[in-house]
């Protein structure tokens, strides 16, 4: 039997409305080390977005290497496979691969080509061994694929997505060949960092991976020979294709819209016949996320009274203080609104993360959200929408696939 842990989207080093998340990641790693000790997996798969930015703080990098060192030193047969996500600096993540590979941590970030520009698919094939050292699975450890990483398919209307499909098709064929030749009893386990069709998105913290509406991959991209597909990017745990394709989800909520998620890792058991069982191991929430009020919007004076009466707990360390979002009706310009909210929370063990205001639209009875305080409004602007509008105004037509693909490559280079 082979036991695998599947996790993704750690986002180490995230700054959440200017608040550090190091405490929460520390709690997650402590919990994960305990689960590794208890459940004794043979392999830990991390499907992208190890870090939140291409230039993570030194504290986040230290946390990452400390975890790898502790996990591998404490469990001499554990293998760890990490792939880069769209938030990671792929080459930088992969830079220590030659050192980490010697201690059973395999890091895959970039796509390499030979002198004839042929993709070196063998780089992505990693044998996975059980406690006795026998190869029980072959990992197809694919990182986030950018437009420049995938083969060009000239006779397809799918654009870049055809290249992604061709990449997995060719890699799967090579994996089958290697398995049949060297490991006839092994199953195939694929990794990826992508957005599958019908996947549920967290709009506040997940961005499109490929522009132009081409970012949604179909389940048939993964050949039936693949027993399991371990994905990252979507932060909500979810299963597709009858459970063969799964997102483990993120270990902590990465935006206030994710406060209701149940965070988990997945425990997978395989035998010679394939995937036998999937068990969700729920991760305890170390810091609460709260919204006041819930399900309705109130005028600012009423909100202030609610905050004054609210009990957020006592005896907490500062890093344990809950994150709070408040919403209230907009009754016109008032530069003191934020100050009134802060004064109502003075002395309380809570961190004000977001202040949003709403107003009743003319002719309508329901309050509708129109903005938020601070610079957070900028995060709601979709660069692709801006491009489309500007292109349409200048050229009188929508941008074509080539323009969108080039714009995506620029975004990938400049967006953390």
C-alpha positions in Angstrom: 0.0 0.0 0.0 1.1 3.6 -0.7 -0.2 6.5 1.5 -0.1 10.0 0.1 -0.9 13.4 1.7 -2.2 16.0 -0.8 -2.1 19.7 0.1 -1.7 22.9 -1.8 -1.9 26.7 -1.7 0.1 27.4 1.5 0.7 31.0 0.5 3.5 31.4 3.0 4.3 35.1 3.7 0.9 36.4 3.0 0.1 39.9 4.3 -3.7 40.0 5.0 -4.8 43.6 5.1 -1.4 44.4 6.5 -1.6 41.7 9.1 1.0 38.9 9.2 -0.1 35.3 8.9 3.0 33.6 10.2 1.3 32.4 13.4 -1.4 30.6 11.4 1.1 29.0 9.2 3.1 27.9 12.2 0.0 26.3 13.7 -0.7 24.5 10.4 2.9 23.1 10.2 2.7 21.9 13.7 -0.6 20.2 13.0 0.8 18.7 9.8 3.9 17.3 11.5 1.6 15.7 14.0 -0.5 14.1 11.3 2.6 12.8 9.5 3.7 11.2 12.8 0.3 9.7 13.4 -0.7 8.6 9.9 2.7 7.8 8.5 2.3 8.8 4.8 4.9 7.7 2.3 4.6 10.9 0.3 3.5 14.5 0.8 2.4 16.3 -2.4 2.2 20.1 -2.4 0.5 21.3 -5.6 1.7 24.9 -6.0 1.6 28.3 -4.4 4.0 27.4 -1.7 4.6 31.2 -1.2 2.2 34.1 -1.6 4.6 36.3 -3.6 7.6 35.9 -5.9 9.7 37.7 -3.2 8.5 36.1 0.1 9.9 37.6 3.4 12.8 35.8 5.0 10.6 34.7 7.8 8.4 32.8 5.4 11.3 31.1 3.7 12.7 30.1 7.1 9.4 28.6 8.0 9.4 26.6 4.8 12.9 25.2 5.2 12.4 24.5 8.9 9.3 22.5 8.0 11.1 20.5 5.3 14.0 19.8 7.6 11.9 18.7 10.5 9.5 16.5 8.4 12.3 14.7 6.5 14.6 14.3 9.6 11.8 12.9 11.7 10.5 10.5 9.0 13.4 8.8 7.1 11.3 7.3 4.3 9.0 10.3 3.7 9.2 11.9 0.2 8.0 15.4 -0.4 7.1 16.6 -3.9 6.5 20.4 -4.3 5.5 22.2 -7.5 5.4 25.9 -8.3 2.1 27.7 -8.5 1.3 31.0 -10.2 2.2 32.9 -7.1 5.6 31.3 -6.8 8.9 32.5 -8.5 9.3 29.1 -10.3 13.0 29.3 -10.9 13.8 30.6 -7.4 11.7 27.9 -5.8 13.5 25.3 -7.8 17.0 26.7 -7.3 17.9 24.4 -4.3 16.4 21.3 -6.0 19.7 19.6 -6.3 20.3 19.9 -2.6 16.7 19.1 -1.5 16.5 16.1 -3.9 19.3 14.5 -1.9 17.1 14.5 1.2 13.9 13.3 -0.6 12.4 16.7 -1.3 11.7 17.1 -5.0 11.0 20.7 -6.2 9.7 21.2 -9.7 9.2 24.8 -11.0 10.3 25.3 -14.6 9.9 23.6 -18.0 13.3 22.9 -19.6 14.0 22.3 -23.3 16.9 20.7 -25.1 19.0 22.3 -27.9 16.2 21.5 -30.4 13.6 23.1 -28.1 12.0 19.8 -27.2 10.4 19.7 -23.7 12.3 17.5 -21.3 9.3 15.6 -19.9 11.4 13.1 -17.9 12.1 15.9 -15.4 8.5 15.7 -14.2 8.4 11.9 -13.6 9.2 11.0 -10.0 8.9 7.4 -8.6 7.0 7.2 -5.3 8.1 4.5 -2.9 6.3 2.8 0.0 7.8 2.1 3.5 9.8 -0.9 2.1 11.3 1.1 -0.7 9.2 -0.4 -3.5 8.0 2.0 -6.2 4.2 2.0 -6.0 3.4 5.1 -8.0 4.8 7.4 -10.6 4.2 11.1 -10.0 3.6 13.5 -13.0 4.8 16.5 -11.0 3.6 19.4 -13.2 3.9 23.0 -12.0 1.8 26.0 -13.1 2.2 26.1 -16.9 2.6 29.5 -18.6 1.9 30.1 -22.2 5.6 29.9 -23.0 5.9 26.5 -21.3 3.5 24.5 -23.4 3.7 23.1 -27.0 2.2 25.2 -29.7 -0.8 23.5 -31.4 -1.4 25.1 -34.7 -4.7 23.4 -35.7 -6.7 24.1 -32.5 -9.2 26.8 -31.6 -8.4 26.3 -27.9 -5.3 28.5 -28.0 -3.0 28.1 -25.0 -5.3 25.4 -23.5 -4.6 23.1 -26.4 -0.9 23.4 -25.5 -1.7 22.5 -21.8 -3.6 19.5 -23.0 -0.8 18.4 -25.3 1.7 18.8 -22.5 -0.2 16.4 -20.2 -0.9 14.1 -23.2 2.8 13.7 -24.0 3.8 13.5 -20.4 1.2 10.8 -19.7 2.5 8.8 -22.7 6.0 8.9 -21.4 4.9 8.1 -17.9 3.1 5.0 -19.2 6.2 3.9 -21.1 8.4 4.4 -18.0 5.9 2.5 -15.8 5.5 -0.4 -18.1 9.3 -0.7 -18.5 10.5 -0.1 -15.0 7.5 -0.2 -12.5 4.8 -2.4 -13.9 2.8 -2.4 -10.6 2.9 1.4 -10.2 -0.1 3.7 -10.5 0.0 7.1 -12.1 -0.6 10.2 -9.9 -0.7 13.6 -11.6 -0.2 17.1 -10.1 -1.2 20.4 -11.5 -1.9 24.1 -10.6 -4.8 25.1 -12.8 -8.5 26.0 -13.0 -10.8 23.2 -13.9 -14.1 23.7 -15.5 -16.9 23.9 -12.9 -14.4 24.6 -10.1 -15.8 26.9 -7.4 -13.7 30.1 -7.1 -12.9 32.4 -4.2 -13.2 35.8 -6.0 -11.3 37.8 -3.4 -8.1 35.8 -3.6 -8.0 33.7 -6.8 -7.2 35.3 -10.1 -7.6 33.9 -13.6 -4.6 31.9 -14.7 -5.0 32.3 -18.4 -6.8 35.3 -19.9 -9.6 35.5 -22.5 -11.9 32.9 -21.0 -9.5 30.1 -21.8 -8.5 29.3 -18.3 -10.9 26.5 -17.7 -9.5 23.0 -18.3 -11.7 20.0 -18.9 -11.5 16.7 -16.9 -10.9 14.7 -20.1 -7.4 16.3 -20.3 -6.3 13.7 -17.7 -6.1 10.3 -19.4 -8.0 7.4 -17.8 -4.6 5.8 -17.0 -4.1 8.4 -14.3 -5.5 7.1 -11.0 -5.6 10.5 -9.2 -5.0 14.2 -10.0 -3.8 16.3 -7.1 -4.6 19.9 -7.9 -3.9 23.4 -6.5 -5.1 26.9 -7.2 -8.7 26.8 -6.1 -8.8 27.3 -2.3 -12.1 25.6 -1.7 -11.8 21.8 -1.3 -13.7 20.1 -4.1 -13.8 17.0 -6.2 -14.4 16.5 -9.9 -14.7 13.6 -12.3 -16.2 11.3 -9.7 -13.5 12.2 -7.1 -10.5 11.2 -9.3 -9.6 14.9 -9.6 -9.4 16.9 -6.4 -8.4 20.2 -5.0 -7.2 19.8 -1.4 -7.9 23.5 -0.7 -5.7 26.0 1.2 -4.7 25.3 4.9 -6.0 28.7 6.1 -8.6 31.1 4.8 -6.8 33.5 2.4 -9.6 36.1 2.2 -12.7 36.9 4.2 -14.8 35.2 1.5 -13.2 32.0 2.6 -14.1 32.3 6.2 -16.7 29.5 5.8 -14.5 27.0 4.2 -13.5 23.8 5.9 -9.7 23.6 5.4 -8.2 20.2 5.1 -5.5 18.0 3.6 -6.4 14.7 1.8 -5.1 11.3 2.8 -5.0 8.9 -0.2 -4.4 5.2 0.0 -3.4 3.3 -3.1 -2.8 -0.4 -3.9 -1.9 -2.2 -7.1 -5.4 -1.7 -8.3 -5.4 2.1 -8.0 -7.0 4.6 -5.5 -8.6 2.8 -2.7 -9.7 5.5 -0.3 -9.7 9.3 0.2 -9.9 10.7 3.7 -10.2 14.4 4.5 -8.2 15.5 7.6 -9.7 18.7 8.8 -7.2 21.5 9.8 -8.2 23.4 13.0 -8.8 27.1 12.6 -6.2 28.9 14.7 -7.5 32.4 14.1 -11.2 33.3 13.6 -12.6 35.4 10.8 -15.7 37.4 11.6 -18.2 39.7 9.8 -20.5 42.1 11.6 -23.4 42.3 10.9 -24.2 39.0 9.3 -26.9 38.7 6.6 -27.9 42.4 6.7 -26.6 45.9 6.5 -27.2 48.6 9.2 -26.5 52.3 9.5 -23.2 53.3 11.0 -24.6 54.4 14.4 -26.3 51.0 14.8 -23.0 49.3 13.7 -21.1 51.3 16.3 -23.4 50.1 19.1 -23.1 46.5 17.9 -19.3 46.7 18.0 -19.3 48.2 21.5 -21.4 45.3 22.7 -19.6 42.6 20.8 -17.4 40.1 22.8 -14.4 38.9 20.8 -12.9 37.0 23.7 -10.3 37.6 26.4 -6.9 36.3 27.3 -5.8 36.0 23.6 -2.3 36.7 22.3 -2.2 39.4 19.7 -1.5 36.9 16.9 -4.7 35.1 18.0 -7.0 38.1 17.7 -9.8 37.4 15.2 -9.9 39.2 11.9 -13.0 41.4 11.5 -14.9 42.8 8.5 -17.7 45.4 9.1 -20.4 46.6 6.7 -22.7 49.5 7.0 -25.0 51.7 5.0 -23.5 54.7 3.2 -25.4 57.9 4.0 -23.0 60.3 2.3 -19.4 61.4 2.6 -18.1 61.2 6.1 -14.3 61.1 6.8 -14.8 60.0 10.4 -16.4 56.6 9.6 -13.3 54.5 9.9 -12.4 56.4 13.1 -15.8 55.8 14.6 -15.5 52.0 14.0 -12.0 52.0 15.4 -13.1 53.8 18.6 -15.9 51.3 19.0 -13.4 48.5 19.0 -10.8 50.2 21.2 -9.5 47.8 23.9 -11.2 44.8 22.3 -9.2 41.7 21.2 -9.9 41.9 17.5 -8.2 43.1 14.3 -10.1 45.3 11.9 -9.3 43.9 8.5 -11.9 45.4 6.2 -14.5 48.2 6.4 -17.1 48.1 3.6 -20.0 50.5 3.0 -23.2 49.9 1.0 -26.0 52.1 -0.1 -29.6 51.6 -1.4 -29.6 51.9 -5.1 -32.0 54.5 -6.5 -35.4 52.8 -7.2 -34.4 49.6 -5.4 -35.1 48.5 -1.9 -32.1 46.2 -1.4 -28.7 47.5 -0.3 -26.0 46.9 -2.8 -22.2 47.0 -2.2 -20.5 49.9 -4.0 -17.1 50.2 -2.4 -14.7 49.6 0.5 -12.3 51.7 2.5 -8.5 52.0 1.8 -6.8 50.6 -1.3 -8.7 47.3 -1.3 -10.9 48.6 -4.2 -7.9 48.2 -6.5 -7.9 44.4 -5.9 -11.4 44.2 -7.5 -10.2 45.6 -10.9 -9.7 42.9 -13.4 -6.8 43.8 -15.8 -8.3 41.7 -18.6 -11.5 43.7 -18.4 -9.5 46.9 -18.6 -7.6 45.5 -21.6 -10.8 44.5 -23.4 -12.5 47.9 -22.9 -9.4 49.8 -24.1 -8.9 47.5 -27.1 -12.6 47.7 -28.1 -12.6 51.5 -27.8 -9.4 51.8 -30.0 -10.0 49.1 -32.6 -13.7 48.5 -32.5 -13.3 44.7 -31.9 -12.5 42.3 -29.1 -8.8 41.3 -28.7 -8.0 38.0 -30.4 -6.4 35.0 -28.7 -2.8 36.0 -29.6 -3.2 39.4 -27.9 -4.8 37.9 -24.9 -2.1 35.2 -24.6 0.7 37.9 -24.9 -1.1 40.0 -22.2 -1.3 36.9 -19.9 2.4 36.4 -20.3 3.0 40.1 -19.3 0.7 39.7 -16.3 2.5 36.5 -15.2 5.9 38.4 -15.2 4.7 41.5 -13.3 2.1 40.1 -11.0 3.2 38.5 -7.7 
